C-alpha cells in the first residue's frame, strides 16, 4: 500500500529530520530510518493499529523517538495526518481532517 502526507505533516516530518541532524550528526538519519521502518509496518497492516480518533484515525509509535504517526486509510492509500509528539499539544493535528 502506498502513502501520502498531508502538507503540514510533510513539513513537520522534515523539521524533525533537520532538528535531530542539527543536534548530532547522523541522528537525523537514524530518525528517518526509524520513521521509514514504522511507515513500512503501517502500510503492511494499516488496520492492525488502534483507532484513537473516530471515525478511522489510527496511530503508530516511531520506535526510539517521541513521535506517533497519525494516519487514516483512504480507499487505496494511507494518509499521514501528523508526525505528532507523544505529549506536547495533543490533538493539534485534528484541524487537518
N, C-alpha and C positions, 0 to 999 in steps of 0.2 A: 504494500500500500504506500502511496506517496503522501507527501505533506506539503503544506504551505504555511507561511507565517502571516498573522495579522501584521500590518505595517508597524504598529507600535511594539509588537512582540519582537520583530526583527531588530528594531533599534535597541531595545533593552538587552537582547541577547548579545549583540555586537559590543554594547557598552560593558557587559560582564567580561567578555574576552579581553577588551582593552584594559579594563581595571586590573584584572588578575595579572596580565602581562606586565603592567606598569609596577606591580608590587614585587614581582620576582620573575626574572627571565625564565620562560618555559612554563610558568603557571597558567598563562592564558591558553597554551596548547593543551595542558592537562585538563583544564575546564572544557575546552572544545571537544576533546576525546570523550570525556565523561558524558557530555551532552549528546554527542553523536551515538554513543552506545545506548543511552537512555531512549533516544528517539527511535533507534532500531527496534528496541523492545516494544515501545508503544505501537509502532507501525505493524509489528508482527502479531500483536494481540491487543487491539485497542479497547476491547470490551472487558478485558481482564481487570482493569483498574477501577477503583471505587468512584462512583458518581459523588461529587462534592457540591454541585450546584445544579439545580434542575433547569431544564429537562435532561440534558445529557453532557454536562461538563465534568470531565474527569481530570485527575492529576497523577503525575508520576514524579517521584523524587529523584533528583540527579544525585547519584552516589558520590559522596566526598565533597559536595558543595551545598550551601544552604539555599537551594532553589528547587522549586517544583515546576514541572512543565504542565501548564493548564491547557487542556485541549478538548476538542469535540470532533466527532467523526461526521463528516458530511456524507453524501451518497457514495463517493469514490475516494475521498481523501481525508487526511487528518488536518484540521486547522489548529495551529498553535496560537492560542489566545494570549499567553503570557509566559514568561520565564520569571516566576514570582518568588520573592524571598519567602522563607518559611514563616517568619514572624513579623516582618515590617510591613505595615499598611495592608492588612488582609483585605481582600476583595476589591482593591483599587482597579483591577482589570475588568470588573463586571460591566463597566461602561462600553466595553468593546463588543458586547453581544448584539 
